[in-house]
Amino acid sequence: MPPNYTRKNGFLELGSTTIKLYVVPPGGEHAGEVEREIKVPWDLGYDVFEKGRISPGTVSHCLRTLREFQQQFPEIPFETVAAVGTAALREAQNAEVLQRILWEDLRLKIQIIEGGIEAFLLETGFRSMVEAYPTALFDLGGGSLELIEYLTHASTRKTSIPVGAIRLHCQLRRTRDMCEYVREGRRKVASALREHLSDQLMAYDTLLGTGGTVRAITRCAGREEFEIGEIQDLIQREIHGPIWHDLDPHRRKLLLPGLIAVEGLFTTLGVERILYRKASVKR
């Protein structure tokens, strides 16, 4: 590290849709807070949920991106960066290839966390924002959906479900038409939720939702609270044409499967409304 830089901490999250770098000062008034957050899209989720493996192009893109991070932030010693991989890396048949390349080239160690750990990190990060019990929070990502139930101040229940916007898109991309896409998507989401959710799941009028898809829904709906009728209306509008024309290209094809997954929470759990809240593993 150059002598004129103040050392900072770096954290990496290798998710299904993006590589995320969080820059955190180690001391001072803002110690522990995220000072900068940088997101770079990549095709990991599409590789893994369609073909089961990380493509050479995606490996090269990841290595190139991390080298650029290293040059951009010389105040972060990369051998000290904590890096985690989530759903897509958990399922990639050749995840060890990416891990080995990043270690040999950058001395960067990637820890691939299980769904239960991912849910635990989300639970821990959001706990301070819980205002009443019981409360339930879900995070819909590219490969999985984490559901956290805060039953009491000292008791929680965590479930990781293999439902995600990229996973669903890859499962549905060869359907004949958009009507079949939606119909089959609804069936897959309902089946996965019924299979993985506990019979002891409490009844909730309101769910708290976080993640890119829920954030996009609030943008389309124009408010941070929405009901099933609004989701179904957005699904119909998206079938007939883009409802958000300036949505980032790498998220364009994820909006419809994300809407279908969120609709499934309404129909399966019987909730009346979903409220968007900003929460993530990074906390």
Phi, psi and omega in degrees: 000134179301148188291339186268008181257144172274122184299140177227161179265147176234142177230136180243138173236116180261089182270185183288330184251331187218154166263123185242131175247127175249125179258125187229125175292138183280344183209181179088191185298328185252025179301134178086351178268149179285114181277319176220146177229123182239131180241131177235120180296148170208172190258022184306310183299319179295320177301306192286315185282349175255320186242351177085356186223155174277128182285155176303323179297322179290322176299314180296319179297318179297313181297317179297317180297315182291326175296321178295320175301316182298320179287324183287331183234072180294345178283355179252109175291114189292338178290348179258357184290132174273123185232133180233146173245146186245220195308311185296318178291330177299326188258352181291127181295334183243033180302328182295335177295312178298316180301316182293317181297316181292327178289315183292325184271320187241357188056039180253124181259122179264124175260117179271115187263146177288162180302323179295322178291320178300316178295322179296318179296320178295317179301315181294318183292330184265347189306320184293345181264357180286126185255340182208158180236144354282151178224143178235136180233137174234149177236110179265114180251197180286327185244339184210164176239121177260128178243123181245125174251118175267095187282314175218181179300332185246004186227128177226162174226131186237137179223131174251124188241133182284061175234122179207160186295317179289315180305313182294318179299317180295327178287336189251352192297342181259012176294158188293318184207177185293327179295317177292324177305310182291316182298313181290324177298316178300319180296315182295317180296313181299320180296315181294319180295316180295324182290322190258344181275140182290147174295343181272006180302129181286161176274130181235131172287326185231136171247144170267133182235144178220172182108167186298321181294315180295321177298320178294323179298317180296325177296316181290322181281339179084009178201166187267010176228135180211159181242174187297325180300323179292322177295315181295325176294318178296322178299312180296320179293321181291327177301321187266358178156157184301131177266351177221094190290329183260021175296141179310134184306321183289348176254355185305309184278000180264350184293312182297310177298327176295319177299318180297319180295317180293320176302322180297329176294320177298308187288325182279319184266346180073023180286156182263330182206158175235135178248132177281135174225142180276113179206154179195170177300331186300332182295000000 
